[in-house]
Amino acid sequence: GIIRDIHERKRAEDRFRSLLEGAPEANVIVGRLGQIVLVNARAERLFGYDRHELIGQPFEILVAERHRTPGSMQLTDAIGPLELGARRKDGSEFPAEISLNRLETEGELLVSSTILDISERKTLQDQHMLLRLGEQFSRFEDVPALAQYMCEELANYFNASRCLFLEIDHERGTSTVHGEYQRSGPSQLGVYPISMFTPAIRHELEAARMVSIADLSTDLRTADL
């Protein structure tokens, strides 16, 4: 038999757990295969889970579906901060900033993630962006020039691969693309029948709402196309 004195190691683990529990930010510790092994009280409150519901689950359970990448937490170096959509137990989402750091224990590699709710910060940034756009409106004398400017600014701000500015004509049943931004692919400037859109998308366009699509193949409003 071999007997080892692990008193110091246990004391260190207890100190680490105490510091983690008292941290003002949400902290989630992830194992080598991307499974959650430890969370603190702040993480429970932020995401609405009891910790026993999270232990053993993949980290992606806390990430909005459009941002999920299986195995993304199997990391070996510090990364961050990353901005992405986080997902609570009730399905609601919020913008989050996540910083990742490597933790090395005896024979095991862990990843520590610190998660901040940046909803207020993003709201202020969005307000400043809208004010800045509004201040530029008087520069433009025609709609196409204004539409083009709006598409480019919004696409850059949201890091979108494509942005279109449409005019909906209810009587004629048409949609006219006055401005566009695209990283690749053919231009979509022109006039199209509203019927080309799915009913869900058409309903939002006819109500003059902005339509945001993260992934055409998975968005329920477009997946059938």
QUINOR-V90790 format. One record per pair of residues at least 4 apart in sequence whose ideal C-beta (glycine too) atoms are under 6 Angstrom apart, sorted by the first residue. I is the first residue (numbers start at 1). J is the second residue. D is the distance in whole Angstrom. If there is no record, write none. Layout:
# QUINOR-V90790
{{I:J:D} {I:J:D}}
This chain:
# QUINOR-V90790
{{6:10:6} {20:27:5} {20:40:5} {21:40:5} {21:41:6} {23:27:5} {23:40:6} {25:114:5} {25:116:6} {26:42:5} {26:43:4} {26:46:4} {26:115:4} {27:40:5} {27:114:6} {28:36:6} {28:39:5} {28:43:5} {28:113:5} {29:37:5} {29:38:4} {29:110:6} {29:112:6} {30:34:6} {30:36:6} {30:59:5} {30:73:5} {30:111:5} {31:35:5} {31:37:5} {32:109:5} {34:58:5} {34:59:6} {34:71:6} {34:73:4} {34:74:5} {35:56:6} {36:54:5} {36:55:6} {36:57:5} {36:59:6} {39:43:4} {39:51:5} {39:54:5} {44:49:6} {44:51:6} {47:62:6} {47:88:5} {48:88:5} {48:89:4} {48:90:6} {49:53:5} {49:54:5} {49:89:5} {57:61:5} {59:73:4} {60:68:4} {62:86:6} {63:67:5} {63:68:5} {64:85:3} {64:87:5} {64:93:5} {66:214:4} {66:215:6} {67:84:4} {67:85:5} {73:111:6} {75:100:6} {75:111:5} {78:101:5} {79:100:5} {80:99:4} {80:100:5} {81:97:5} {81:99:5} {82:98:5} {83:97:6} {85:93:5} {86:94:6} {86:96:4} {87:93:5} {88:92:5} {94:117:6} {94:119:5} {95:118:5} {95:119:6} {95:122:5} {96:115:5} {97:116:5} {97:118:5} {98:113:6} {98:115:5} {99:114:5} {100:111:6} {100:113:5} {101:112:5} {103:110:4} {103:112:5} {118:122:6} {129:157:6} {140:145:5} {140:146:4} {143:147:6} {143:178:6} {144:178:5} {147:165:4} {147:178:4} {147:179:3} {148:179:4} {150:154:6} {150:165:6} {151:155:6} {151:163:4} {151:165:5} {151:179:4} {151:180:6} {151:181:4} {152:181:5} {154:163:5} {155:160:5} {155:163:4} {155:181:4} {161:183:5} {162:182:5} {163:181:4} {164:177:5} {164:180:5} {165:178:5} {165:179:4} {166:175:5} {166:177:6} {167:176:5} {167:178:6} {168:175:5} {168:205:5} {168:206:6} {169:174:5} {173:194:5} {174:191:5} {175:192:5} {175:194:5} {176:191:5} {177:188:5} {177:189:5} {177:190:6} {180:188:6} {180:189:6} {192:196:5} {194:202:6} {197:201:4} {197:202:4} {198:221:6} {200:221:4} {201:211:6} {201:221:5} {204:209:4} {204:211:5} {213:219:5} {215:219:6} {216:222:5}}
